[in-house]
């Protein structure tokens, strides 16, 4: 065979490709695309889920040929479009990570993943754990439903429908942030760990004939209850099934906010009809719906029967851990309610969706800032690192123009005026190039620094009555060089934790909205090839091989929980004016600074409380909480609020607003939503018989370790607040 010059060139090019690109070639040849087939994929709840939140995904695979032992992994993009590995099955009991199939066999695996930008794609692969070799890889079907925006409220109905879809017609949200409803009609669609519901705002649970409740596994029941305790909102329609829910060791009995007296027919529907604007058709006693009558009610009664039975509550809102339960003493899925024209309005009210929309002033300002949610403002504030300077575009442009002028016309004119040979340019040009390279190197070192830095903000919530801890931390890690990091988060409890109760996760933090880098923005995929891994959940949560580019940062969020043993020394009651009285005791082993105590519309300045120190509310003066949060100022017979600074980077002020957003009139005051991590706002607890003691501590409650070692103290900037939830006993109950 005679080889031409073109053929030799092509052969030479192929040889170079094989020589310098063996990893890519091996990767392409190693994965066998025919090994497995994807039979079915379910994600979210009825296909509904949100960007930036944990959600369940179930995938069913079929083996086309015998499959050796392998580890299933799902790959999704994080908020920066960097790939992340989530394990199909986990060492905490998610059915196991590894699979081994014969030809024709099927396997289903549940994965909990956090979905990134709505334009990103999901893929699944099978790995040989012995040598990390990719045995099979495939993208999930394009027909998979896309995630909803991060700030879109999601309500999930379990079991039979109660008219939630019809209720959405009576909501007053704009089209861009309208509530989304989904139904889960079988236990197979439900999560068996509470974080699977992280993207759900409200769960609507009608009991009816106890249909779906009887089918739930113990793990699924525990997951729902723990989700409420972590800050979820559960609408619980019990009605005639209340007695069954209170029997024996039923896990649901803690949701019944009182003692059951009887289950009897409704006597008066006047208030129900007034609320819904529709007459309830009573034809005879048999057509009257059954009502569970409770006494010794805990929480706030939202609705009672009409004047003839005003002592019988129909709707009760009560706290449950850090969350809230709306108990409905009626069977809303019953046929009589299903035919009632007023049910959609009633359900809309239960979802807290019938109120007038809040104003959002300053739309142009929030667009310019790149965020519309309060979490976005916190993220922007935590991106300010001490010792890290931003070189603005003007400085870079001046240096470029100066360099071009020096090597071009100025060099020519100077040599010409001095009568020096222009061949000297061969000397001046490299000298100028070296000079400006040195300037660029020095500027980079001056601006980037030479060590990683961490900005850390924390809110640690403690339920003093039940001894439960719920913590959230935002960690912004800055890297002066391109590097991958192995991270581990070590939590330090402020009180003795009960053994085996500490767990948590460390993951990426998304930016809600369509601004630059937002979850709803059109993002370019990262050039990083290897995904990093999330170790979750664990007593010491962490990330493996997290890539951070030179001179940039990574926004992370951690949530952990534990049970603690705390002394119940605080004793608070209400006087005849509804003002709390009694003593507050710091139950922690750390000193609290800048303390405030809040209840209902009141706020007390406590200043400082040492471990075990007591403060009597009689020594303080009750102030109006709303006016203090809005920093009201009086002048010339006019009392006005200080406008919220949406571009402020004052971290303590932002954290305070995250904790009391609704108490400060929410979006009407700040011009920002609080829908990405709304569980942080415990304003509703203040009107449900709970007080909040908030104080700052000097040392963070969690410590980030890089490659097994903590960062030096001078490289960490932290803000840590403890928020202790204390029950306040009503005067009538205290008298007994």
C-alpha positions in Angstrom: 0.0 0.0 0.0 1.3 3.4 -0.9 0.7 6.1 1.7 0.2 9.7 0.6 1.3 12.8 2.6 -2.3 13.5 3.6 -2.8 9.9 4.9 0.5 10.2 6.9 -0.7 13.4 8.4 -4.0 11.9 9.5 -2.3 8.9 10.9 0.1 11.1 12.8 -2.8 13.2 14.2 -4.6 10.0 15.4 -1.4 8.8 17.1 -1.1 12.1 19.0 -4.7 11.9 20.0 -4.3 8.3 21.4 -1.0 9.3 23.1 -2.2 12.4 24.9 -5.9 11.6 25.4 -5.9 8.1 26.8 -8.2 8.9 29.8 -10.9 10.3 27.5 -10.6 7.3 25.1 -10.7 4.8 27.9 -13.7 6.5 29.4 -15.6 6.4 26.2 -14.8 2.8 25.5 -15.3 1.5 29.1 -19.0 2.3 29.5 -21.3 -0.2 27.9 -24.5 1.7 26.9 -26.4 -1.6 26.3 -25.8 -3.0 29.8 -29.0 -1.6 31.4 -32.2 0.2 30.3 -34.2 2.7 32.1 -37.7 1.4 32.4 -39.4 4.1 34.6 -38.5 7.2 36.6 -40.6 9.0 39.1 -39.5 12.3 40.6 -41.0 14.6 43.3 -44.7 14.2 44.1 -46.9 13.6 41.1 -44.0 15.1 39.0 -43.9 18.3 41.1 -40.7 19.4 42.7 -38.6 22.6 43.1 -35.1 23.7 42.2 -32.7 24.0 45.1 -34.5 21.5 47.4 -34.1 17.8 48.3 -36.6 15.7 46.5 -37.1 11.9 46.1 -36.5 10.1 42.8 -37.3 6.5 42.1 -35.7 4.8 39.0 -36.4 1.3 37.7 -33.7 -0.4 35.7 -33.8 -3.5 33.5 -30.6 -5.6 32.9 -30.1 -6.4 29.2 -27.3 -8.8 30.1 -25.8 -10.1 33.3 -24.5 -7.2 35.4 -21.7 -7.7 37.8 -21.7 -6.1 41.2 -21.9 -2.3 40.8 -22.8 0.9 42.6 -25.6 3.1 41.3 -25.0 6.8 41.3 -27.1 9.7 40.1 -25.5 12.9 38.8 -27.2 16.3 39.0 -25.9 19.8 38.7 -25.6 22.1 41.7 -26.6 25.8 41.8 -23.4 26.7 39.9 -24.0 23.9 37.3 -21.2 21.8 38.7 -22.0 18.0 38.7 -22.7 16.3 42.0 -22.9 12.6 42.8 -25.9 11.3 44.8 -25.9 7.7 45.8 -28.8 5.4 44.9 -29.1 3.8 48.3 -27.0 4.9 51.3 -25.3 3.4 54.2 -28.1 4.7 56.5 -30.5 2.2 55.0 -31.7 3.4 51.7 -31.9 -0.2 50.4 -28.2 -0.4 49.8 -26.0 1.2 47.1 -24.9 -1.9 45.2 -26.8 -4.0 42.7 -26.2 -7.3 41.0 -28.6 -8.4 38.2 -29.0 -11.3 35.8 -30.3 -10.6 32.3 -33.9 -9.6 32.3 -34.0 -8.7 36.0 -35.4 -5.4 37.3 -34.3 -3.2 40.2 -35.8 -0.1 41.7 -33.8 2.4 43.7 -34.9 5.5 45.7 -32.5 8.5 45.5 -32.7 11.7 47.4 -31.1 14.5 45.3 -31.0 18.3 45.3 -31.9 19.6 41.8 -30.0 22.6 40.4 -31.0 25.0 37.6 -34.1 24.1 35.7 -32.2 23.7 32.5 -29.7 21.1 33.9 -30.0 17.4 33.0 -29.9 14.4 35.2 -27.9 11.2 34.5 -27.4 7.9 36.2 -24.4 5.5 36.1 -23.2 2.2 37.4 -19.7 2.2 38.9 -17.4 -0.7 39.7 -16.5 0.3 43.3 -13.2 -1.6 43.2 -11.6 0.6 40.6 -14.1 3.5 40.1 -14.6 2.3 36.5 -17.8 3.4 34.8 -19.7 0.3 33.7 -22.8 2.0 32.3 -24.1 5.6 32.1 -27.2 7.2 30.6 -29.1 10.4 30.8 -32.6 10.3 32.3 -35.4 10.8 29.9 -36.0 14.3 28.6 -39.7 13.8 29.2 -39.0 14.0 33.0 -40.9 17.0 34.4 -38.8 20.1 34.9 -38.4 21.6 38.4 -40.6 24.4 39.5 -38.9 27.7 40.5 -37.3 27.7 44.0 -39.8 30.3 45.3 -43.0 28.6 44.0 -45.0 27.3 46.9 -45.9 23.6 46.7 -48.7 21.9 48.5 -49.0 18.1 48.5 -52.2 16.2 49.2 -51.9 12.7 50.6 -54.6 10.3 49.6 -58.0 11.5 48.5 -58.3 15.0 47.1 -60.0 17.7 49.1 -60.5 20.2 46.4 -57.1 21.8 46.6 -57.0 22.3 42.8 -60.3 24.2 42.9 -59.0 26.2 45.9 -56.2 27.6 43.8 -58.8 29.6 41.8 -59.4 31.6 45.0 -55.8 32.4 45.7 -54.5 35.9 45.1 -51.0 35.3 44.0 -49.6 36.5 40.7 -49.0 34.1 37.9 -45.3 34.0 38.4 -45.4 32.8 42.0 -48.8 30.9 42.0 -49.1 28.0 44.3 -48.6 24.5 42.8 -50.7 21.5 44.0 -49.8 17.9 43.7 -51.4 14.6 44.8 -49.7 11.5 46.1 -52.3 8.7 46.0 -50.1 5.8 47.1 -47.4 5.2 49.7 -44.9 4.4 46.9 -44.9 8.1 46.0 -44.0 9.2 49.5 -40.6 9.8 51.1 -39.3 7.7 53.9 -37.0 10.4 55.2 -38.2 13.9 56.3 -35.7 15.8 54.1 -37.5 14.3 51.0 -40.3 16.9 51.8 -37.9 19.8 52.1 -39.3 21.4 48.9 -43.0 21.1 50.2 -44.6 24.1 51.9 -47.8 22.4 53.1 -48.9 18.8 53.3 -52.7 18.3 53.3 -53.6 15.1 55.1 -57.3 14.1 55.0 -57.9 11.0 57.1 -61.4 9.9 55.8 -61.6 6.2 56.3 -57.9 6.2 57.3 -57.1 4.9 53.8 -53.6 6.1 53.1 -52.7 6.2 56.8 -53.1 2.5 57.1 -50.8 1.9 54.2 -47.9 4.1 55.4 -44.8 2.4 56.6 -43.4 3.3 60.0 -40.6 5.1 58.3 -43.0 7.2 56.1 -45.1 8.1 59.1 -42.0 9.2 61.0 -40.8 11.2 58.0 -44.0 13.2 57.9 -44.0 13.9 61.6 -40.3 14.9 61.6 -40.9 17.2 58.7 -43.5 19.0 60.7 -41.2 19.2 63.7 -38.5 20.7 61.5 -40.7 23.5 60.4 -43.3 22.2 58.0 -47.0 23.0 57.8 -49.5 20.1 58.0 -53.2 20.5 57.5 -54.8 17.6 59.3 -58.5 16.9 58.6 -59.5 14.3 61.2 -63.2 14.6 61.8 -65.0 11.4 62.6 -61.6 9.5 62.7 -60.3 11.5 65.6 -61.1 8.7 68.1 -59.3 6.1 66.0 -56.2 8.4 65.8 -56.1 8.6 69.6 -56.3 4.9 70.2 -53.3 2.9 71.6 -49.9 3.9 70.5 -51.0 5.8 67.4 -48.2 8.0 66.2 -50.8 10.6 65.1 -52.2 11.3 68.6 -49.7 14.1 69.2 -51.3 16.1 66.4 -54.7 16.2 68.1 -54.6 19.6 70.0 -56.9 18.7 72.9 -59.0 16.1 74.6 -61.8 14.4 72.6 -65.2 14.8 74.3 -67.4 13.4 71.5 -68.0 13.1 67.8 -71.4 14.6 67.1 -73.3 16.2 64.2 -72.6 19.9 63.5 -75.2 22.1 65.3 -74.5 25.4 63.6 -72.7 26.2 60.4 -73.1 30.0 60.5 -69.4 30.8 60.8 -68.4 28.2 58.2 -70.9 29.7 55.8 -69.7 33.2 56.5 -66.1 32.2 55.9 -66.8 30.5 52.6 -69.6 32.7 51.4 -71.8 29.7 50.6 -74.8 28.1 52.4 -74.3 24.6 53.7 -77.3 22.5 52.7 -78.9 20.9 55.8 -81.9 18.9 54.8 -82.1 16.8 58.0 -80.0 15.6 60.9 -78.5 12.9 58.8 -77.1 15.4 56.4 -75.2 17.3 59.1 -71.4 16.5 59.0 -69.7 15.0 62.0 -67.5 17.2 64.1 -64.8 16.1 66.6 -65.5 18.1 69.8 -62.3 18.9 71.7 -61.7 20.5 75.1 -58.5 21.7 76.8 -57.5 23.0 73.4 -53.8 23.8 72.7 -53.0 26.5 70.3 -55.1 29.2 68.6 -58.8 28.5 67.7 -59.2 29.9 64.2 -62.9 29.0 63.7 -65.7 27.8 65.9 -69.3 26.7 65.1 -72.0 29.3 65.0 -73.7 31.0 68.0 -75.6 27.9 69.0 -72.3 26.0 69.5 -69.7 28.7 69.9 -67.7 26.6 72.3 -67.0 23.9 69.7 -63.8 24.6 67.7 -63.7 23.7 64.0 -60.2 24.8 63.0 -57.3 25.0 65.5 -53.8 26.1 64.7 -51.2 24.7 67.0 -47.4 24.5 67.1 -45.7 21.1 66.7 -42.0 21.3 67.3 -40.7 24.1 65.0 -43.6 23.6 62.6 -47.3 24.0 62.7 -50.4 21.8 62.5 -53.8 23.2 61.3 -56.3 20.7 62.8 -59.7 20.5 61.1 -62.4 18.8 63.2 -64.3 17.9 60.0 -64.0 15.3 57.2 -63.3 17.6 54.3 -63.2 14.7 51.8 -66.7 13.5 52.9 -69.4 13.5 50.1 -71.4 16.3 51.8 -68.3 18.6 51.7 -67.3 17.5 48.2 -70.7 18.8 46.9 -70.6 22.0 48.9 -69.7 25.0 46.8 -67.9 26.7 49.7 -65.3 24.0 50.1 -62.7 25.5 47.7 -62.7 28.8 49.6 -62.5 27.0 53.0 -59.5 25.0 51.7 -57.8 28.1 50.4 -58.1 29.7 53.8 -56.5 26.6 55.4 -53.6 26.9 53.0 -53.2 30.5 54.1 -53.6 31.5 50.5 -56.8 33.7 50.6 -55.1 36.8 52.0 -54.5 39.9 49.9 -51.1 39.9 48.1 -48.3 41.7 49.7 -46.7 44.7 48.0 -43.2 44.5 46.6 -41.8 48.0 46.4 -38.5 48.7 44.7 -38.8 46.2 41.9 -36.0 47.9 39.9 -33.7 47.8 42.9 -34.0 44.1 43.5 -33.6 43.4 39.7 -30.4 45.4 39.7 -29.1 43.6 42.8 -29.8 40.2 41.2 -32.0 38.7 43.9 -35.7 38.9 45.0 -35.5 36.7 48.1 -34.1 37.6 51.5 -31.7 34.6 51.2 -30.2 36.3 48.2 -29.3 39.3 50.3 -27.7 37.1 52.9 -25.7 35.4 50.2 -24.5 38.7 48.9 -23.4 39.8 52.4 -21.5 36.6 53.0 -19.5 37.1 49.8 -17.6 40.0 51.4 -14.4 38.4 52.7 -11.8 40.3 54.8 -8.5 40.5 53.1 -10.0 39.8 49.6 -10.2 42.8 47.4 -12.1 43.2 44.1 -10.1 44.6 41.2 -12.7 46.6 39.3 -13.0 46.7 35.5 -11.8 50.3 35.3 -8.4 49.3 36.9 -8.0 46.4 34.5 -8.9 48.5 31.5 -6.4 51.3 32.4 -3.6 48.7 32.8 -4.5 47.2 29.4 -4.6 50.6 27.6 -1.3 51.6 29.3 0.4 48.4 28.2 -0.8 48.8 24.6 0.4 52.4 24.5 3.8 51.6 26.0 4.6 48.7 23.6 3.2 50.6 20.6 3.2 54.3 19.9 5.1 55.5 23.0 7.9 53.0 22.5 8.2 54.1 18.9 8.1 57.9 19.7 10.6 57.7 22.5 13.1 55.7 20.5 12.7 58.1 17.5 13.1 61.3 19.7 16.2 59.9 21.4 17.7 58.8 18.1 18.1 55.3 19.2 17.9 52.4 16.8 14.4 50.8 16.6 16.0 47.4 17.0 16.1 48.2 20.7 12.4 47.3 20.7 13.6 43.7 20.9 14.8 44.5 24.4 12.1 47.0 25.6 9.2 44.8 24.5 10.1 41.8 26.7 11.0 44.1 29.6 7.6 45.8 29.4 5.9 42.4 29.1 7.7 41.1 32.1 6.9 44.3 34.0 3.2 44.0 33.4 3.2 40.3 34.1 4.8 41.1 37.4 2.1 43.8 38.0 -0.6 41.2 37.2 0.9 38.6 39.5 1.3 41.1 42.3 -2.3 42.4 41.8 -3.6 38.8 41.9 -1.7 38.0 45.1 -2.8 41.3 46.6 -6.5 40.8 45.7 -6.9 37.1 46.1 -4.7 36.6 49.2 -2.8 33.4 49.8 -5.1 31.3 52.1 -8.7 30.1 52.1 -11.3 32.1 54.0 -14.6 31.2 55.5 -17.7 33.4 56.2 -20.1 31.5 58.4 -23.6 32.4 59.7 -25.7 30.2 61.9 -29.2 30.1 63.5 -29.6 27.3 66.1 -33.2 26.8 67.2 -33.9 24.9 70.4 -37.3 23.7 71.5 -36.9 24.0 75.3 -40.1 22.1 76.0 -39.1 18.9 74.0 -35.3 19.2 74.0 -35.0 19.3 70.2 -32.4 21.2 68.2 -32.6 22.4 64.6 -29.7 24.2 63.2 -29.0 26.0 59.9 -25.6 27.3 58.8 -24.5 29.1 55.7 -20.8 28.6 54.9 -19.1 30.6 52.1 -15.7 29.2 51.4 -13.2 31.3 49.4 -10.2 29.8 47.6 -7.3 31.8 46.4 -6.3 29.0 43.9 -8.0 26.4 41.8 -8.3 23.4 44.1 -10.6 20.5 45.3 -11.5 20.3 48.9 -12.6 17.5 51.3 -14.9 19.1 53.8 -16.3 17.9 57.1 -18.6 19.7 59.5 -18.1 19.1 63.2 -21.0 20.3 65.3 -20.5 21.5 68.9 -23.7 21.4 70.9 -24.3 24.1 73.5 -25.8 21.4 75.8 -25.4 17.7 76.3 -26.8 15.9 73.2 -28.5 12.6 73.6 -26.3 9.8 72.1 -27.1 8.8 68.6 -29.5 11.7 67.9 -27.1 14.0 66.0 -27.3 14.0 62.2 -27.1 16.5 59.3 -26.0 17.3 55.8 -23.7 19.8 54.1 -24.7 20.7 50.6 -24.6 23.5 48.0 -26.7 26.6 48.5 -28.7 27.9 45.5 -29.7 31.4 44.7 -33.4 31.7 44.0 -34.4 33.9 41.1 -33.4 34.5 37.5 -30.5 36.9 38.3 -26.9 36.1 37.5 -26.1 32.7 38.9 -29.7 32.1 39.9 -31.5 28.8 39.8 -33.9 30.1 37.2 -31.2 31.7 35.0 -29.7 30.2 31.8 -26.4 29.0 33.1 -23.5 27.6 31.3 -22.3 24.1 32.4 -19.1 24.0 34.4 -15.9 22.9 32.7 -15.2 20.6 35.7 -15.3 17.0 34.5 -15.3 15.1 37.8 -18.3 15.5 40.1 -18.0 16.0 43.8 -19.8 13.8 46.3 -22.2 14.6 49.2 -21.9 12.4 52.3 -25.4 12.4 53.7 -26.8 12.1 56.2 -24.2 11.6 59.0 -23.2 12.8 62.4 -20.3 14.5 60.7 -21.6 15.6 57.3 -19.2 16.4 54.5 -18.3 16.9 50.9 -15.6 15.1 48.9 -13.6 16.6 46.1 -15.4 19.9 46.0 -13.9 22.0 43.2 -13.4 25.8 43.6 -11.9 28.0 40.9 -9.1 30.5 41.6 -10.2 33.6 43.3 -13.8 32.5 43.7 -16.0 31.1 46.5 -18.6 28.3 47.0 -21.9 28.9 48.8 -22.8 26.0 51.1 -25.6 25.3 53.5 -25.7 22.9 56.4 -28.6 21.6 58.4 -28.3 19.4 61.4 -30.5 18.2 64.2 -30.2 16.5 67.6 -32.0 15.9 70.9 -30.6 17.6 74.0 -31.2 17.4 77.7 -32.1 20.9 78.9 -33.4 22.1 82.4 -36.9 23.4 82.1 -36.4 26.4 84.5 -38.2 29.1 82.6 -41.8 29.7 83.9 -43.9 32.1 81.9 -47.6 32.9 82.1 -50.0 35.6 80.7 -51.6 38.3 82.8 -55.1 39.7 82.2 -53.8 42.0 79.5 -52.1 39.2 77.5 -48.6 40.3 78.5 -46.2 37.6 79.5 -44.9 37.4 83.1 -42.4 35.3 84.9 -38.7 34.4 84.6 -36.5 33.5 81.7 -33.5 31.2 82.3 -30.7 30.6 79.9 -30.6 26.8 79.7 -27.4 26.7 77.7 -23.8 26.4 78.8 -22.7 29.4 76.8 -23.2 33.1 77.4 -25.8 34.9 75.2 -25.2 38.5 74.1 -27.6 41.1 72.7 -30.5 39.1 73.9 -34.2 39.9 73.2 -37.3 38.0 74.2 -40.4 38.1 72.0 -44.0 37.0 72.4 -47.0 37.9 70.3 -46.5 41.6 69.5 -44.1 42.3 72.4 -40.4 42.5 72.7 -38.1 42.7 75.8 -34.5 43.7 75.7 -32.6 41.3 78.0 -29.0 42.3 76.9 -26.9 39.5 78.3 -27.6 36.1 79.9 -24.9 33.9 81.3 -25.3 30.1 81.6 -28.2 29.4 84.0 -28.7 33.1 84.6 -32.3 34.3 85.3 -34.1 37.4 84.0 -37.5 38.5 85.3 -39.8 40.1 82.7 -41.1 42.4 85.4 -37.6 44.1 85.3 -38.0 44.9 81.6 -40.3 47.1 79.6 -42.5 45.6 76.8 -41.9 47.2 73.4 -43.8 46.8 70.2 -42.0 44.2 68.2 -43.0 45.4 64.7 -41.8 49.0 65.4 -38.5 47.7 66.7 -37.9 45.5 63.7 -38.8 48.3 61.4 -36.7 50.7 63.4 -39.4 53.3 63.8 -38.4 56.9 64.3 -40.6 59.7 65.6 -40.3 63.3 64.4 -42.7 66.2 64.1 -45.6 64.2 65.5 -45.0 61.5 62.9 -43.8 57.9 63.5 -42.3 56.3 60.5 -40.3 53.1 59.7 -36.8 53.2 58.5 -36.8 51.8 55.0 -35.2 48.3 54.6 -31.9 48.6 52.8 -32.0 45.8 50.2 -28.3 46.3 49.3 -27.1 46.2 52.9 -24.4 43.6 53.8 -25.1 43.9 57.6 -25.3 40.2 58.4 -26.8 40.5 61.9 -29.6 42.6 60.6 -30.3 40.3 57.8 -30.4 37.3 60.1 -32.8 39.0 62.4 -35.1 39.7 59.5 -34.9 36.0 58.4 -36.1 35.1 61.9 -38.9 37.6 62.1 -39.9 38.4 58.6 -43.7 38.2 58.9 -43.6 40.0 62.3 -42.0 42.9 60.4 -44.8 42.8 57.8 -42.8 40.7 55.5 -42.5 41.6 51.8 -44.5 44.7 52.4 -41.6 46.1 54.4 -38.5 44.5 52.9 -39.6 44.3 49.3 -38.1 40.8 49.3 -39.8 37.4 49.6 -38.8 34.8 52.1 -39.8 31.6 50.3 -36.5 29.8 49.8 -35.9 28.9 53.4 -39.2 30.0 55.0 -38.9 27.6 58.0 -36.4 30.1 59.5 -39.3 32.5 60.2 -40.9 31.6 63.5 -43.2 34.6 63.7 -46.3 32.4 63.7 -45.0 30.7 66.9 -45.3 34.0 68.7 -49.1 34.0 68.4 -49.4 30.3 69.2 -48.4 30.3 72.8 -44.6 30.3 72.3 -42.0 32.9 73.2 -38.6 33.2 71.6 -35.3 34.1 73.4 -32.7 35.1 70.9 -29.1 35.7 71.7 -25.7 35.9 70.0 -22.7 33.7 71.0 -19.0 34.3 70.4 -18.0 30.9 69.0 -19.8 29.1 66.2 -21.7 25.9 66.9 -20.2 24.1 64.0 -16.6 24.0 62.8 -15.6 23.3 59.2 -12.6 21.0 58.7 -10.6 21.0 55.4 -8.7 17.7 54.8 -9.2 16.8 58.5 -8.1 20.1 60.0 -10.0 23.3 61.0 -9.2 26.6 59.5 -7.2 29.0 61.7 -9.3 31.5 63.6 -8.0 34.5 61.7 -9.4 33.0 58.5 -12.9 32.6 59.8 -15.6 35.2 60.2 -18.7 34.0 62.0 -22.1 35.1 63.3 -24.0 32.7 65.5 -27.4 33.1 67.0 -29.3 30.8 69.3 -33.1 31.0 69.4 -34.8 29.2 72.3 -38.5 28.5 72.0 -40.2 28.7 75.5 -43.9 27.8 76.1 -46.0 30.5 77.7 -49.0 29.2 79.7 -52.3 31.0 79.4 -53.7 32.5 82.5 -56.7 30.1 82.7 -54.4 27.1 82.4 -51.9 28.5 84.9 -54.7 29.0 87.5 -55.6 25.3 87.4 
